[in-house]
C-alpha cells in the first residue's frame, strides 16, 4: 500500500493513510511525509499502535530528538517515561492522575494555552509527534492554528510593523499568565528568557508565518504592556476559527506538527480521568535570531 495524504481542513492539516509507523519507513515514504509536513503543517495518522521505542525510531527519520530537560519542573526521579519521551499525560509514576493542587500538574496546565513547543529554547523545536495511549471520554481535544495563513491575512501595515520584531520567550511568562509566579533559583536559571523572531520564513517553502506562543512575554525595544497587547492582538487574529483545526483524539492516533508553522493548545478535560499522551520532539536546526546584542 502506498502512502497518501488527504487535506482535511481548508488551509492545512492532512490525514495520512497507507503507512504503518511501527515499521521503518522507506526513504520515499520519509520524503512523502516531509513534503506533506511542508504543505499541510499538521499530519494525522490513525490507528498507529506503537511503543515508545517505535515512536522515537520513527521520529529520528526527521532529525535529532530534543532533550526534554529544561522544559518542565518534573524532577528526574519522578519521571514516568524514558529519556527522549515527553510526558504529556496527567499521570504520576504510580500511573494515577496527579493531585489537583500538585505543582507539576498546575505547571502542565500551561499546555492549555496556545503555544509552539520549545519556543522557550534557544533552538526551538521543529516537529512534535504526539501519540494517544489513553484518551478522555469528554474534552481534551487538541487545537492547531495555521500561522502561515495568519500571516497571509495580516494587512500590509501590520506586516511591516511586526516583520523584524524580536520577542523574549520563557516558561515563566506562560505560567506567569496563569498566576504561577514562584520559582526556585535553579528554575529561574533554567527558564531564562530566550529571543525569537516574531516572523519566521520556512526553510523549504519560503512561506512566512507568525511565530507566536504564550511563552512570548516581551518584545525587544518595546515597553512590556505595549508588547503584551500586541502579542494578544496577533494571537487573537491568528486563532480565529478559520485558521484552526480541532483534533478529537482516538486511542492510537499519532499527530505530527511543524512548530515553525503552527501553534497548538490542549483543551480542558476532567483531570480525575487518566490521560496518557506521549510526545517525541524533533529539534530545530538553528536559533531564529542571535541571542546577544552588540
Ligand atoms: Fe505543546
Boltz pocket constraint, residues with backbone or C-beta under 6 A from the ligand:
constraints:
  - pocket:
      binder: B
      contacts: [[A, 111], [A, 115], [A, 116], [A, 117], [A, 264]]
      max_distance: 6.0
